[in-house]
Amino acid sequence: MTSTARYDEAADLYIAEVGEKVTDGGTAGLLDLAGQVDGLDILDVACGHGRITRELARRGARPTGVDLSATLVERARKQEAAEPLGIEYHVGDAAEVVGSFDMVVCNFGLSDIDDLDGMLDGTVGALRPGGALVFSILHPCFPGWGSGRSSSWAPQTGYHTEGWWRSEAASSKIRQAVGANHRTLSTYLNALVDHGLIVDRLAEPLPPPHWLDADPARGTVPIFLVVRARRPRP
């Protein structure tokens, strides 16, 4: 994984763009596949300023947040001080996770992680048998909507070319600032299998209603992907 936290300099932009709501399709889908979390020890990977971590705590979980960005973790800690929910936040690399958890979640964070195998090594190793990894991402097959919202991949190279790239789409300011790692759908699913996980649920949530109101055709292409995969019991 990269030792540079790209989000340190883009923290204000990220928080302004993402906000606090958990009702967007991908986030709501992640929480839905996470299911009943009351009493569970949960690790929130790439937790950012703690938006999902706090929601999990409100639902009765015992969450821990980890992020490479010290700036975002400090924002999360300030929120915890203002509204104590019993959350611990750590600055760190997901490949070096310490602890044991019933569930690991990662909300729109995998495209920010350069070393997917390293992240899976760390988190699967910390996942208790029978526990689940639940993540949401911009769908790897999302083709974009013209210049307004960019595709999941660099337009000049196409879907099958993986790697880090930086978007130029006007509506993707955070991706202009920090870029993203594109991987094919098969790469993601095969990585889960290679790390001994069993995929037991997939979801492809629709975009928010106001996007469809603006252009109904937006409902005809995939935009979000949510995956739940479990570590088998012995």
N, C-alpha and C positions, 0 to 999 in steps of 0.2 A: 504494500500500500504506500501511497505517497506520504511523505513526512510533512508536506506543506498543507496547511488548512486553508483552502481557497476561500472558505466562507468568512474568515476573519475580517477581510476587507469588505466583504459584501453582506455583512450581518444585517445592517439597517435595511438594505434593499430586500433581503430575503424575508425579514420579519414583516415589512410593509406589504410585500406581495402575498405571503402566505396567511398572515393574520392569526387568529385564534380559532376560527370556526372549524368544525370537524364534519361538516355536512357535504363537502364535495364528494363526487362519485367514488374516487379512488380511496379516500380516507374512510368514508362510510363503509365501503366494501371491506376494507381491512378490519375495521371494528366488528363488522358482521361475521367475518370468518374467524376472528379471534373468539367470538362467542362469549360464554359466561366466564368472566375473568376474576370473579370475587374470590379472594384468598390465594390467588396465584402469584408466584414470584416471576416477574416478567422483566426481560431486558429490552429496552428500546434503543436499537442501534441507529446511529445517525439521528440522535434525538433533537438536534437543533436547539431551539429555545424552549423545548419541553412541551409543545402543544399536545402531542399524542400521549406523552408520559403523564401529563396532568389529567387527561381524560381517562386513562386507564386507572389512575388512582381514585378518581371520583366514582368509578365503577367497582371499586372494592379491591383492586389488585395492589400488590406491593411492588411497584415498578422501580427500576434503576435505569437511568439514562446515561448513555455514553456517546460522545461526539469528539471528533478530532479538533474541532474549532473551540479554542479556549474562550473566544469572544461570545459565541452562542451559549456555551455552558454557563458562563457568568450571567448571562441574561436569564437563563433557566433558574439558576440559584437565587437570583433576585426575586423572581416570581415565587419560588418556594418560601423565601423569607417573608414575603408579603402575604401569601396564602399557604400556610403549612399543610402539606398533604403527606408528609412522611417519605418524600422522594430523595434519593441520593443521586447526584450527578457526578460524572467523572469525565475528565479530559483524557481521551485515549483512543487507541487503535482497536477496531473490532477484531483484528487478528490476534489480539493479546488479551482477550476477555478473561477475567478472573471471577469465579463464582459458579453457582449451579442454579438453573432456572427451569421453570415449568414451560415457559414460552419465550420466544424471541420475536420481536416485531421490528419491521423496518419500513417506514412509510415514505415512499418516493426517495429513498436514499441509495439504492443500489447503483444508480447511474452516476452517483458522486464517488463511489468506491472504485479505485483503480484495480485493486487486487481482489476479484470476486472469490477466487479459491482460498485466499488467505482469510477473508471474512468468514467463509463457510467453515474453514478449519477451526477458527476460534469459537464461533457461535455454536456449531454443532457439538463441539467438545464440551461446551458449557450447558448444553441442553439435556435435561433428564430424559431417560428412556420413556417413550410415550408422549413426550412433549412435542410442541409444534413450532415451526418457523412460519410466520405469516408476514408476507410483504406485498406492497403495492408499488407499481411502477407505471410510468407512461408506457402504453403498450408498444412493444418493440416493432409491431407492424403498422403503427400509426403513420399514415402518409402525409400528414399535415393538411392545412387548408390555405393554400396559396401563400402569400407573403405575410398573412396575418398571424398564422400559428404554424410553426415549423414542424417538420416531420421528426420522427425519433432518430433518424440518421442524417448524415451530411448529404444534402441533395446532390452534390457534385460527385459523390462516390456510390450512393445507393445502399439498399438494405443489407446486402450481404458483406459489405465492408465494415468490419468492426473497428472500434478504437475511440479515442477521445476526440471531441470536436467542439467547436463553439458556434452557437446559433447566431444568425443575423436577423431573425424575425423580430418585428417591432413589439410584439406582445410577449416575447420571451426574454425580458430584461435580465432575469437571474441567470438564464442560460447564456446570454451574451457575456455576463460577468464571469461566471465560473465554468462554463462549458458543461459537457456531459459525456459519459461513456456509453456508446451504443454497442449492444450485443444482440444477436439474433435470439428469437424465441427458443430455438433448439439449444443454443448455448446455455441459457438460463436453466432450462429443464434438465439437460444432461448434467449440468453442474450439481444440481440437487441429487440426482441419481448417483453420481460419482462420489458424493459425500454421504451415501448411505441413507438418504431421506426418501420417504415414500409420499408422493404427491397424492393428497386425498380430496382436494377441492380446488377448483378454479372459478373465477368470476371475471366478467368483462363488463363492468358497469357502464351505463350510458352517461354521456356528458350532462352537465346541469341543464335544467329546462330552458334557461334564458339563452344558452347556446343554440338549442334546437329551435327556439322561437325566431332567432335571427336567421337560421338557415336549417330547415328540416333535414337536408341531405347530410348534415353532420352526424345524424344518428345511424348512417349507413356504413360507417367505418369504425374500427376499434380504436378506442383512445386510452382506456385504462385496463390494466391487468392486475388481478389480485390472486395470490397463490398461497395455499396452506399445505405445508409438507411436514410429515411427522418422522421423528426418530423412532425406529422400531423398538419394542420391548425385547429383552433377551428371550 
